[in-house]
Amino acid sequence: MSKRIRKITFDTRKLGQAIRTAREQKQLTREQLSEKLEITPRHLADIENYGKHPSIEVLYRVAILFNISIDQYIFPNDESIKSSRHRAIEDSLKRLSERELIFVESVVDGVVSLKNAEK
C-alpha cells in the first residue's frame, strides 16, 4: 500500500514582504538580519524579494525575533487567526495603565461606531 506525502505549499511572497518591512522597522540591514537568522544575505534577499520558501527553523526565528504571526501566511483564509498587527497591538496594550486603557477603549468604541454608521 503506497502512501502519498502531500507537499505543503503556501504563497511566501507576502511573508517575504512582511519580513522586509519588519527588518526595516527595526533598522536592521540584510546582513545583520541574515546573521541573526544564521542564513546568507543572498538567501534572505531571495526570501524577501522572490518569496523563496524559508525553512521551518528560519520561520521560527523570524516569528520570535519580530513577533510576527506566521499563521496568517500559512492559513490566509482563516479569520480566527490573529494577524501580526493584532499581536503588536496586544503587546502594546500590556504596557498601558488602566487609565490609559480607558482612553484606548473609547477610541476603539468610536471607530466601531463610525464603521457601523457607514453600513
C-alpha positions, 0 to 999 in steps of 0.5 A, spaced: 500 500 500 503 506 497 502 512 501 502 519 498 506 525 502 502 531 500 507 537 499 505 543 503 505 549 499 503 556 501 504 563 497 511 566 501 511 572 497 507 576 502 511 573 508 517 575 504 514 582 504 512 582 511 519 580 513 522 586 509 518 591 512 519 588 519 527 588 518 526 595 516 522 597 522 527 595 526 533 598 522 536 592 521 540 591 514 540 584 510 546 582 513 545 583 520 538 580 519 541 574 515 546 573 521 541 573 526 537 568 522 544 564 521 542 564 513 546 568 507 544 575 505 543 572 498 538 567 501 534 572 505 534 577 499 531 571 495 526 570 501 524 577 501 524 579 494 522 572 490 518 569 496 523 563 496 520 558 501 524 559 508 525 553 512 521 551 518 527 553 523 528 560 519 520 561 520 521 560 527 526 565 528 523 570 524 516 569 528 520 570 535 525 575 533 519 580 530 513 577 533 510 576 527 504 571 526 506 566 521 499 563 521 496 568 517 501 566 511 500 559 512 492 559 513 490 566 509 483 564 509 482 563 516 479 569 520 480 566 527 487 567 526 490 573 529 494 577 524 501 580 526 498 587 527 493 584 532 499 581 536 503 588 536 497 591 538 496 586 544 503 587 546 502 594 546 496 594 550 500 590 556 504 596 557 498 601 558 495 603 565 488 602 566 487 609 565 490 609 559 486 603 557 480 607 558 482 612 553 484 606 548 477 603 549 473 609 547 477 610 541 476 603 539 468 604 541 468 610 536 471 607 530 466 601 531 461 606 531 463 610 525 464 603 521 457 601 523 454 608 521 457 607 514 453 600 513 
